Amino acid sequence: MTPVDRILRTILPRSLYGRSFLMIVAPLVVLLGLSTYLFYNRHWDNVTRHMTLAVAGDIALTVEVLRNYPEGEERDRLLRLIQVYTDIRFDFRPGEILPNTGRRTVNTLLERMMTSALDSRVYRPFVLDAVSDENWVIIDVQLQDGVLGVKVPRKRVTSATTYIFIMWLIGISLMLMIVAMIFLRNQMRSLRRLASAADNLGKGRDDLAGFKPSGATEVRQVAHAFIRMRDRIHRQVNQRTEMLAGVSHDLRTPLTRMKLQLALMPPSPDVAELEADVEEMTRMVEGYLAFARGEGAEEPAVLADLAQLVQQVVFRARGLSDARIDLKGADHAMVLVRTQAFRRCLGNVIDNAIRHADRVEVTILPGRQSIQVLIDDDGPGIPADLRVEAFRPFRRLDDVEPTAEAGTGLASGITGVGLGLAIARDVMRGHGGDIRLEDSPLGGLRVVLDLPV
């Protein structure tokens, strides 16, 4: 990635709403800038030049009147007429001389245009002040016998259309931006609904009763495709459930007959071995079926107190083991969850932990985005390089020698089949969460159940 690409990725908005809005606003800003620039350099410049030249012509006419009529009633009458028709105030100060301080620096467009116009019309020394008074432009012109004071209204040398044009541009731009914001927000609302529906489906919260395709044609097409995908997934899940129900019945029937036949036989060591084999086969069949159908996939998610569910599993585990099991963390944590599936998931993790550890700590950590349930133990553990292998279905780590660096009884999974962690991960991912293994402060392994809120 080039430095320019990195800068653009940092500056540009990340959301679709922000980028779409920028695509509309950026050309608008450029157009407004170009229009203002061209207006200032062409229209306003030309208008100001013509207006200042007209004022300079009126001043030049007045200077000629004073030169031809140096005194008398006729001169006063002509000055009054010029003042009435030009709206310019004149004040002749006989015998006064302008200070020889040189012409001051010209800073504004009006001063520049007015200076140029006076130079081209009046041909007399003058002093221009277009800054000190906000309503008048003051000009003092040196004549042979005195100074002619001139006060020009600013409306004679400035055009109100300049500000009207700029305000019109700004107003139109703001209106277009507001319309674009409303339009884009409505379009983004449809996309957010679709994203929320897809997220809920992935988390097992299959409640699309209030979801309807809306927005632009392309967004509606995506929404309809999502609904069709969801229906296909439901059909596949229902077909798999029906098939597994039939397989479960077919497998349990001969096992049940074998149990009954063994129960009718007189006790003997051979019969005991056969009964143990049948029990093991039953557990293996149940494990295979639970993994194949996805543990709790058909159970609806309900709003429940996760802290109470954890307490129930911990209390049950305390009654089945002499290991020390401590419960810490929040007393209440409401979340959408498949209660039975989560109980089985957490129960399997805790059962495996107490099978190989003397102390187990269960901690509930609520957060904004997710709720975490931490199961720490001081057991022998699983080597760090085999923790990924522990999640693989039918992968048993019983033959791996545990280490003291990290560990828990989770290595064995469901006794005999190695599906414990695989099913637990299936349950957590079915909720839109995940399960992971970390080092525990107790010296064993920490199992983190991460459940989205």
MIPAVEX-247709 format. One record per residue (C-alpha): residue number from 1; x negated, y negated, z negated. Coordinates in nm, 3 decimals, always signed. Example, Ala and Ser with C-alpha at 12.3 -4.5 7.8 and 13.67 -1.06 7.14 Angstrom:
<pts>
[1; [-1.230; +0.450; -0.780]]
[2; [-1.367; +0.106; -0.714]]
</pts>
This chain:
<pts>
[1; [+0.000; +0.000; +0.000]]
[2; [-0.139; -0.337; +0.104]]
[3; [-0.158; -0.636; -0.136]]
[4; [+0.116; -0.807; +0.063]]
[5; [+0.345; -0.506; +0.018]]
[6; [+0.277; -0.504; -0.356]]
[7; [+0.357; -0.876; -0.382]]
[8; [+0.680; -0.831; -0.184]]
[9; [+0.784; -0.536; -0.402]]
[10; [+0.726; -0.752; -0.709]]
[11; [+0.909; -1.059; -0.580]]
[12; [+1.200; -0.907; -0.389]]
[13; [+1.506; -0.792; -0.589]]
[14; [+1.541; -0.418; -0.637]]
[15; [+1.919; -0.389; -0.629]]
[16; [+2.121; -0.364; -0.309]]
[17; [+2.335; -0.654; -0.428]]
[18; [+2.030; -0.876; -0.476]]
[19; [+1.877; -0.784; -0.141]]
[20; [+2.204; -0.834; +0.047]]
[21; [+2.257; -1.168; -0.122]]
[22; [+1.901; -1.269; -0.033]]
[23; [+1.963; -1.178; +0.332]]
[24; [+2.251; -1.427; +0.334]]
[25; [+2.096; -1.700; +0.121]]
[26; [+1.747; -1.706; +0.277]]
[27; [+1.863; -1.806; +0.631]]
[28; [+2.102; -2.055; +0.472]]
[29; [+1.822; -2.221; +0.277]]
[30; [+1.599; -2.231; +0.585]]
[31; [+1.882; -2.385; +0.790]]
[32; [+1.950; -2.643; +0.520]]
[33; [+1.581; -2.732; +0.500]]
[34; [+1.542; -2.768; +0.876]]
[35; [+1.861; -2.973; +0.906]]
[36; [+1.753; -3.207; +0.628]]
[37; [+1.405; -3.243; +0.776]]
[38; [+1.534; -3.320; +1.123]]
[39; [+1.792; -3.560; +0.982]]
[40; [+1.535; -3.753; +0.780]]
[41; [+1.289; -3.769; +1.067]]
[42; [+1.535; -3.850; +1.343]]
[43; [+1.878; -3.973; +1.244]]
[44; [+1.800; -4.151; +0.920]]
[45; [+1.480; -4.294; +1.063]]
[46; [+1.661; -4.435; +1.368]]
[47; [+1.958; -4.568; +1.173]]
[48; [+1.734; -4.740; +0.918]]
[49; [+1.521; -4.891; +1.194]]
[50; [+1.823; -5.039; +1.372]]
[51; [+1.970; -5.180; +1.052]]
[52; [+1.643; -5.338; +0.937]]
[53; [+1.588; -5.488; +1.282]]
[54; [+1.935; -5.645; +1.266]]
[55; [+1.859; -5.795; +0.923]]
[56; [+1.519; -5.917; +1.044]]
[57; [+1.694; -6.082; +1.342]]
[58; [+1.932; -6.265; +1.108]]
[59; [+1.637; -6.387; +0.900]]
[60; [+1.451; -6.495; +1.214]]
[61; [+1.761; -6.691; +1.327]]
[62; [+1.780; -6.861; +0.991]]
[63; [+1.411; -6.955; +1.009]]
[64; [+1.474; -7.112; +1.351]]
[65; [+1.772; -7.306; +1.215]]
[66; [+1.558; -7.446; +0.935]]
[67; [+1.282; -7.537; +1.182]]
[68; [+1.523; -7.719; +1.417]]
[69; [+1.731; -7.876; +1.138]]
[70; [+1.478; -7.948; +0.863]]
[71; [+1.734; -8.146; +0.662]]
[72; [+2.078; -8.293; +0.665]]
[73; [+2.436; -8.178; +0.643]]
[74; [+2.419; -7.991; +0.971]]
[75; [+2.145; -7.762; +0.835]]
[76; [+2.344; -7.690; +0.517]]
[77; [+2.658; -7.618; +0.719]]
[78; [+2.473; -7.375; +0.946]]
[79; [+2.314; -7.195; +0.646]]
[80; [+2.657; -7.151; +0.489]]
[81; [+2.795; -7.010; +0.814]]
[82; [+2.503; -6.769; +0.849]]
[83; [+2.546; -6.656; +0.488]]
[84; [+2.920; -6.596; +0.534]]
[85; [+2.887; -6.398; +0.856]]
[86; [+2.572; -6.203; +0.770]]
[87; [+2.647; -6.139; +0.399]]
[88; [+2.286; -6.245; +0.325]]
[89; [+2.207; -6.499; +0.056]]
[90; [+1.954; -6.771; +0.135]]
[91; [+1.773; -7.001; -0.104]]
[92; [+1.533; -7.261; +0.034]]
[93; [+1.270; -7.382; -0.213]]
[94; [+1.095; -7.692; -0.070]]
[95; [+0.723; -7.737; -0.129]]
[96; [+0.667; -7.387; -0.272]]
[97; [+0.382; -7.169; -0.148]]
[98; [+0.366; -6.791; -0.172]]
[99; [+0.076; -6.656; -0.382]]
[100; [-0.214; -6.531; -0.176]]
[101; [-0.229; -6.184; -0.336]]
[102; [-0.208; -5.980; -0.022]]
[103; [+0.066; -5.747; +0.086]]
[104; [+0.142; -5.474; -0.165]]
[105; [+0.136; -5.105; -0.079]]
[106; [+0.444; -4.977; +0.104]]
[107; [+0.579; -4.654; -0.047]]
[108; [+0.936; -4.594; +0.067]]
[109; [+1.092; -4.546; +0.410]]
[110; [+1.304; -4.860; +0.362]]
[111; [+1.001; -5.073; +0.280]]
[112; [+0.810; -4.935; +0.576]]
[113; [+1.097; -5.000; +0.818]]
[114; [+1.173; -5.345; +0.674]]
[115; [+0.809; -5.453; +0.693]]
[116; [+0.784; -5.339; +1.054]]
[117; [+1.106; -5.519; +1.148]]
[118; [+1.001; -5.848; +0.982]]
[119; [+0.662; -5.833; +1.148]]
[120; [+0.829; -5.795; +1.489]]
[121; [+1.094; -6.066; +1.440]]
[122; [+0.993; -6.332; +1.193]]
[123; [+0.620; -6.391; +1.262]]
[124; [+0.580; -6.555; +0.921]]
[125; [+0.407; -6.453; +0.599]]
[126; [+0.649; -6.283; +0.363]]
[127; [+0.672; -6.087; +0.039]]
[128; [+0.907; -5.785; +0.027]]
[129; [+1.053; -5.633; -0.291]]
[130; [+1.284; -5.333; -0.236]]
[131; [+1.230; -5.170; -0.575]]
[132; [+1.299; -5.406; -0.865]]
[133; [+1.672; -5.459; -0.794]]
[134; [+1.894; -5.161; -0.718]]
[135; [+2.157; -5.373; -0.537]]
[136; [+1.946; -5.620; -0.340]]
[137; [+1.636; -5.626; -0.123]]
[138; [+1.448; -5.950; -0.202]]
[139; [+1.236; -6.120; +0.066]]
[140; [+1.043; -6.444; +0.037]]
[141; [+0.939; -6.602; +0.373]]
[142; [+0.676; -6.874; +0.386]]
[143; [+0.778; -7.173; +0.599]]
[144; [+0.589; -7.494; +0.675]]
[145; [+0.763; -7.701; +0.410]]
[146; [+0.861; -7.439; +0.154]]
[147; [+0.971; -7.083; +0.085]]
[148; [+1.293; -6.929; +0.211]]
[149; [+1.430; -6.684; -0.046]]
[150; [+1.641; -6.407; +0.105]]
[151; [+1.856; -6.152; -0.081]]
[152; [+1.982; -5.873; +0.144]]
[153; [+2.251; -5.632; +0.015]]
[154; [+2.124; -5.276; +0.029]]
[155; [+2.430; -5.169; +0.224]]
[156; [+2.294; -5.380; +0.513]]
[157; [+1.975; -5.174; +0.534]]
[158; [+2.083; -4.827; +0.412]]
[159; [+2.342; -4.588; +0.548]]
[160; [+2.586; -4.402; +0.323]]
[161; [+2.620; -4.132; +0.588]]
[162; [+2.278; -4.006; +0.478]]
[163; [+2.403; -3.901; +0.137]]
[164; [+2.738; -3.786; +0.276]]
[165; [+2.557; -3.560; +0.521]]
[166; [+2.332; -3.413; +0.250]]
[167; [+2.624; -3.358; +0.011]]
[168; [+2.821; -3.198; +0.293]]
[169; [+2.534; -2.958; +0.363]]
[170; [+2.499; -2.870; -0.004]]
[171; [+2.874; -2.827; -0.048]]
[172; [+2.911; -2.601; +0.256]]
[173; [+2.609; -2.398; +0.144]]
[174; [+2.751; -2.351; -0.207]]
[175; [+3.088; -2.246; -0.064]]
[176; [+2.924; -1.991; +0.165]]
[177; [+2.713; -1.858; -0.123]]
[178; [+3.019; -1.820; -0.347]]
[179; [+3.214; -1.639; -0.073]]
[180; [+2.913; -1.414; -0.010]]
[181; [+2.879; -1.337; -0.383]]
[182; [+3.246; -1.244; -0.413]]
[183; [+3.236; -1.030; -0.099]]
[184; [+2.914; -0.851; -0.196]]
[185; [+3.035; -0.795; -0.552]]
[186; [+3.347; -0.622; -0.422]]
[187; [+3.137; -0.402; -0.196]]
[188; [+2.892; -0.320; -0.477]]
[189; [+3.183; -0.233; -0.707]]
[190; [+3.285; +0.046; -0.468]]
[191; [+2.928; +0.178; -0.459]]
[192; [+2.901; +0.165; -0.839]]
[193; [+3.225; +0.364; -0.874]]
[194; [+3.090; +0.623; -0.634]]
[195; [+2.759; +0.640; -0.823]]
[196; [+2.944; +0.674; -1.155]]
[197; [+3.163; +0.954; -1.016]]
[198; [+2.857; +1.140; -0.883]]
[199; [+2.678; +1.093; -1.216]]
[200; [+2.979; +1.224; -1.410]]
[201; [+3.002; +1.525; -1.179]]
[202; [+2.634; +1.599; -1.237]]
[203; [+2.686; +1.574; -1.613]]
[204; [+2.981; +1.810; -1.608]]
[205; [+3.234; +1.531; -1.668]]
[206; [+3.443; +1.621; -1.370]]
[207; [+3.712; +1.359; -1.418]]
[208; [+3.781; +1.200; -1.080]]
[209; [+4.148; +1.125; -1.139]]
[210; [+4.087; +0.748; -1.122]]
[211; [+3.838; +0.762; -0.836]]
[212; [+3.965; +0.653; -0.496]]
[213; [+3.761; +0.569; -0.187]]
[214; [+3.746; +0.193; -0.141]]
[215; [+3.529; -0.074; +0.013]]
[216; [+3.380; -0.088; +0.361]]
[217; [+3.431; +0.188; +0.617]]
[218; [+3.087; +0.337; +0.560]]
[219; [+3.135; +0.341; +0.183]]
[220; [+3.473; +0.513; +0.227]]
[221; [+3.311; +0.775; +0.450]]
[222; [+3.052; +0.848; +0.182]]
[223; [+3.325; +0.866; -0.085]]
[224; [+3.534; +1.110; +0.121]]
[225; [+3.223; +1.322; +0.186]]
[226; [+3.155; +1.324; -0.190]]
[227; [+3.510; +1.439; -0.266]]
[228; [+3.482; +1.718; -0.007]]
[229; [+3.148; +1.825; -0.156]]
[230; [+3.301; +1.832; -0.504]]
[231; [+3.591; +2.048; -0.380]]
[232; [+3.346; +2.291; -0.216]]
[233; [+3.147; +2.316; -0.538]]
[234; [+3.466; +2.388; -0.733]]
[235; [+3.567; +2.659; -0.487]]
[236; [+3.226; +2.822; -0.512]]
[237; [+3.230; +2.807; -0.891]]
[238; [+3.581; +2.956; -0.904]]
[239; [+3.486; +3.234; -0.661]]
[240; [+3.174; +3.310; -0.863]]
[241; [+3.371; +3.312; -1.188]]
[242; [+3.629; +3.553; -1.046]]
[243; [+3.356; +3.777; -0.907]]
[244; [+3.163; +3.778; -1.235]]
[245; [+3.482; +3.852; -1.427]]
[246; [+3.531; +4.159; -1.212]]
[247; [+3.167; +4.265; -1.248]]
[248; [+3.183; +4.211; -1.622]]
[249; [+3.491; +4.431; -1.647]]
[250; [+3.336; +4.702; -1.432]]
[251; [+3.016; +4.704; -1.639]]
[252; [+3.180; +4.689; -1.980]]
[253; [+3.423; +4.973; -1.910]]
[254; [+3.160; +5.252; -1.884]]
[255; [+2.967; +5.105; -2.177]]
[256; [+3.282; +5.106; -2.389]]
[257; [+3.347; +5.472; -2.294]]
[258; [+2.990; +5.559; -2.391]]
[259; [+3.033; +5.385; -2.727]]
[260; [+3.354; +5.578; -2.795]]
[261; [+3.197; +5.909; -2.699]]
[262; [+2.895; +5.840; -2.921]]
[263; [+3.125; +5.742; -3.208]]
[264; [+3.301; +6.084; -3.180]]
[265; [+2.976; +6.276; -3.184]]
[266; [+2.831; +6.397; -3.514]]
[267; [+2.551; +6.175; -3.650]]
[268; [+2.201; +6.268; -3.545]]
[269; [+1.873; +6.098; -3.456]]
[270; [+1.947; +6.144; -3.085]]
[271; [+2.290; +5.985; -3.122]]
[272; [+2.136; +5.690; -3.308]]
[273; [+1.884; +5.635; -3.029]]
[274; [+2.160; +5.650; -2.769]]
[275; [+2.369; +5.400; -2.963]]
[276; [+2.070; +5.162; -2.981]]
[277; [+2.019; +5.197; -2.607]]
[278; [+2.386; +5.123; -2.541]]
[279; [+2.372; +4.813; -2.763]]
[280; [+2.061; +4.695; -2.583]]
[281; [+2.230; +4.751; -2.246]]
[282; [+2.532; +4.554; -2.367]]
[283; [+2.313; +4.261; -2.473]]
[284; [+2.128; +4.269; -2.141]]
[285; [+2.453; +4.271; -1.942]]
[286; [+2.589; +3.982; -2.146]]
[287; [+2.265; +3.789; -2.095]]
[288; [+2.261; +3.851; -1.722]]
[289; [+2.625; +3.746; -1.683]]
[290; [+2.583; +3.436; -1.899]]
[291; [+2.285; +3.324; -1.691]]
[292; [+2.448; +3.408; -1.358]]
[293; [+2.767; +3.214; -1.422]]
[294; [+2.597; +2.916; -1.587]]
[295; [+2.660; +2.903; -1.959]]
[296; [+2.974; +2.703; -2.034]]
[297; [+3.019; +2.583; -1.677]]
[298; [+3.396; +2.637; -1.691]]
[299; [+3.438; +2.471; -2.031]]
[300; [+3.559; +2.109; -2.010]]
[301; [+3.353; +1.836; -2.172]]
[302; [+3.522; +1.658; -2.463]]
[303; [+3.430; +1.363; -2.681]]
[304; [+3.288; +1.513; -2.999]]
[305; [+3.064; +1.426; -3.291]]
[306; [+2.729; +1.583; -3.202]]
[307; [+2.609; +1.548; -3.561]]
[308; [+2.892; +1.773; -3.683]]
[309; [+2.815; +2.033; -3.415]]
[310; [+2.450; +2.038; -3.520]]
[311; [+2.549; +2.066; -3.887]]
[312; [+2.771; +2.366; -3.815]]
[313; [+2.493; +2.547; -3.628]]
[314; [+2.240; +2.467; -3.902]]
[315; [+2.472; +2.588; -4.180]]
[316; [+2.530; +2.913; -3.993]]
[317; [+2.157; +2.961; -3.942]]
[318; [+2.089; +2.902; -4.313]]
[319; [+2.323; +3.183; -4.400]]
[320; [+2.145; +3.425; -4.168]]
[321; [+1.784; +3.356; -4.260]]
[322; [+1.560; +3.293; -4.560]]
[323; [+1.364; +3.028; -4.364]]
[324; [+1.382; +2.669; -4.481]]
[325; [+1.594; +2.464; -4.244]]
[326; [+1.610; +2.087; -4.296]]
[327; [+1.856; +1.857; -4.124]]
[328; [+1.769; +1.489; -4.071]]
[329; [+1.884; +1.192; -3.869]]
[330; [+2.219; +1.033; -3.791]]
[331; [+2.541; +1.142; -3.960]]
[332; [+2.757; +1.056; -3.660]]
[333; [+2.685; +1.057; -3.287]]
[334; [+2.981; +1.061; -3.048]]
[335; [+2.914; +1.207; -2.703]]
[336; [+3.089; +1.395; -2.423]]
[337; [+2.982; +1.757; -2.459]]
[338; [+3.091; +2.115; -2.395]]
[339; [+3.108; +2.214; -2.759]]
[340; [+3.088; +2.593; -2.730]]
[341; [+2.807; +2.588; -2.475]]
[342; [+2.605; +2.339; -2.681]]
[343; [+2.655; +2.545; -2.997]]
[344; [+2.523; +2.853; -2.819]]
[345; [+2.230; +2.655; -2.674]]
[346; [+2.126; +2.502; -3.008]]
[347; [+2.198; +2.822; -3.198]]
[348; [+1.975; +3.024; -2.968]]
[349; [+1.690; +2.772; -3.007]]
[350; [+1.720; +2.767; -3.389]]
[351; [+1.756; +3.147; -3.411]]
[352; [+1.437; +3.192; -3.214]]
[353; [+1.259; +2.935; -3.429]]
[354; [+1.354; +3.092; -3.765]]
[355; [+1.262; +3.434; -3.632]]
[356; [+0.899; +3.330; -3.607]]
[357; [+0.864; +3.040; -3.855]]
[358; [+0.903; +2.973; -4.226]]
[359; [+1.013; +2.613; -4.192]]
[360; [+1.238; +2.447; -3.935]]
[361; [+1.332; +2.081; -3.910]]
[362; [+1.633; +1.964; -3.705]]
[363; [+1.651; +1.588; -3.637]]
[364; [+1.925; +1.389; -3.462]]
[365; [+1.803; +1.071; -3.291]]
[366; [+2.078; +0.861; -3.125]]
[367; [+1.978; +0.607; -2.861]]
[368; [+2.133; +0.376; -2.604]]
[369; [+2.087; +0.606; -2.307]]
[370; [+2.073; +0.948; -2.472]]
[371; [+2.092; +1.143; -2.796]]
[372; [+1.800; +1.367; -2.881]]
[373; [+1.806; +1.673; -3.104]]
[374; [+1.455; +1.772; -3.215]]
[375; [+1.384; +2.123; -3.344]]
[376; [+1.040; +2.142; -3.508]]
[377; [+0.887; +2.454; -3.663]]
[378; [+0.562; +2.576; -3.809]]
[379; [+0.558; +2.901; -3.614]]
[380; [+0.266; +3.053; -3.422]]
[381; [+0.375; +2.912; -3.087]]
[382; [+0.333; +2.920; -2.713]]
[383; [+0.014; +2.802; -2.540]]
[384; [+0.061; +2.466; -2.368]]
[385; [-0.020; +2.612; -2.026]]
[386; [+0.259; +2.870; -2.060]]
[387; [+0.541; +2.637; -2.162]]
[388; [+0.661; +2.596; -1.806]]
[389; [+0.659; +2.975; -1.764]]
[390; [+0.877; +3.006; -2.075]]
[391; [+1.172; +2.852; -1.887]]
[392; [+1.160; +3.098; -1.599]]
[393; [+1.446; +3.352; -1.600]]
[394; [+1.351; +3.707; -1.708]]
[395; [+1.006; +3.581; -1.805]]
[396; [+0.906; +3.735; -2.138]]
[397; [+0.607; +3.600; -2.325]]
[398; [+0.606; +3.866; -2.597]]
[399; [+0.278; +4.004; -2.469]]
[400; [+0.108; +3.662; -2.484]]
[401; [-0.091; +3.609; -2.799]]
[402; [+0.040; +3.291; -2.969]]
[403; [-0.196; +3.015; -3.068]]
[404; [-0.206; +2.791; -3.370]]
[405; [-0.214; +2.478; -3.157]]
[406; [+0.154; +2.482; -3.074]]
[407; [+0.425; +2.734; -3.113]]
[408; [+0.765; +2.864; -3.196]]
[409; [+0.954; +3.184; -3.167]]
[410; [+1.098; +3.063; -2.840]]
[411; [+0.848; +3.273; -2.652]]
[412; [+1.060; +3.581; -2.679]]
[413; [+1.379; +3.411; -2.551]]
[414; [+1.685; +3.640; -2.583]]
[415; [+1.552; +3.956; -2.732]]
[416; [+1.484; +4.208; -2.460]]
[417; [+1.567; +4.004; -2.148]]
[418; [+1.378; +3.671; -2.166]]
[419; [+1.673; +3.449; -2.078]]
[420; [+1.702; +3.235; -2.392]]
[421; [+1.524; +2.923; -2.270]]
[422; [+1.654; +2.963; -1.916]]
[423; [+2.014; +2.959; -2.042]]
[424; [+1.939; +2.673; -2.281]]
[425; [+1.798; +2.466; -1.996]]
[426; [+2.097; +2.555; -1.780]]
[427; [+2.331; +2.430; -2.052]]
[428; [+2.141; +2.104; -2.101]]
[429; [+2.114; +2.032; -1.730]]
[430; [+2.482; +2.110; -1.695]]
[431; [+2.536; +1.815; -1.931]]
[432; [+2.308; +1.595; -1.722]]
[433; [+2.031; +1.624; -1.980]]
[434; [+1.723; +1.843; -2.017]]
[435; [+1.514; +2.046; -2.259]]
[436; [+1.139; +2.023; -2.303]]
[437; [+0.865; +2.158; -2.527]]
[438; [+0.617; +1.940; -2.712]]
[439; [+0.370; +1.962; -2.999]]
[440; [+0.533; +1.948; -3.340]]
[441; [+0.404; +1.751; -3.640]]
[442; [+0.469; +2.066; -3.845]]
[443; [+0.194; +2.245; -3.653]]
[444; [+0.427; +2.449; -3.435]]
[445; [+0.633; +2.353; -3.134]]
[446; [+0.893; +2.084; -3.094]]
[447; [+1.196; +2.160; -2.877]]
[448; [+1.365; +1.842; -2.751]]
[449; [+1.728; +1.862; -2.643]]
[450; [+1.800; +1.541; -2.452]]
[451; [+2.172; +1.474; -2.403]]
[452; [+2.289; +1.163; -2.210]]
[453; [+2.541; +0.937; -2.377]]
</pts>
